[in-house]
């Protein structure tokens, strides 16, 4: 497992420590690497939180509260939030979308960011 190898590299004295649980999965990245939360649709009944870009643990909790308030009609208390109803840049349809995502992932790997 690559996470364990990296852990052992950074903390050699803890190389024998085993992980009881691990997680892996897709990362939700918007084109400008900025998250957004809000509501949309003809009847404003579609609620979303997207583009966490590695900030998911923190923003999932906050965006859950935002979405609950939006659903209850209390949008005004989140008006200060820069992520509210922000429209991320459009990602073109396939195959350009696939190329853009692969390019972004390759850039992230190269720069370590």
N, C-alpha and C positions, 0 to 999 in steps of 0.2 A: 504494500500500500504506500503510495507516494507521500501521503500526509505523515505517516509514521517515520519514513526516512527523513523528511525535512525536520520533523520534531527532534529526531536523534542527532541530526547534524547541528541544529541550533543549541540543543541541550544534551551534549554527549553523556553527561552523568545520569541522564534519565532514559537512556536508550533501551533499557530493559522494561520500562513501563509499558503496559499494554492498554489499549483503548477498549473500554467495555462496549461503547457504541460509537458509530460514526454516521455521518450524513453526506450524501452527495446528490447532486441533481442539477437541473438547469438553473442558470442565473438569468434573471429578467433585466435586460439592459436596453435602455432606449438609445436612439441614435446619438443624442447629445449627453448621454450618461447621467441624466437628471430624472428623478422620479416625478410622478404626478398622481393626484387623487382627485376625484370629482364625480360628477354625474353628467349623463348625456342621454340622448335619445329624444324622439318626438315628444314623449310624455315625461321626460326627465326621470325615468325610472330604471336607468342602467347606471349602477354605481361601480367604480373601479379604483384600484390602486395598482399602479404599474411602474416598472422601471427602477426597482429598488437598487440595482447595481451594487450588490454587496452590502447594502445597509438594511437588509430585510428584517433582521431581528428587531432593530429599533423602530423602523418605519412601519412595520406590520402592525405593531401595537398602536402607534399614533394614528395611522391611516384607518385602522379599525374604528377608533373613536370618531374620527372625522366622518367616515361613511355612516356610522350610526346617527350622528347629528344631522348629516345631509338628509338621510331617510326620514328623520323626524322633523324636517323643515327648519333646522337651526344652522343654516349656512353662514349667517352673519358673524358668528363667533370665531369662524376660521378665515375670515376675509383677509387677515394679515399674512396667512400662510402662503409663501411664494409658490408652493406646489399645487395649490387649489385650482382646478380646472385649466391647468397649463396644458397646452397642446404640444407634445413633442414633435420634432421634425418628422415629416413623412418618410417612410422607408418604401422605396418603389417595389412593385410586384416582382415575383420570381421571373427570371433567375437573378436579377440584380439584388434582391433582398438577401439571398443566400451568399452572394459574393460580398456584400457589405458586411454581413455578420462574420463571415470567415476572415475578412480583412481586419475587422475590429479585434477579433480574437487573436489573430497573429500579431497585431500591433501591441496588444496588451501583454502577450507573452514576451515579446522582444523588449519592451520597456519595463517589464516587471510591475506594471501598474494596473 
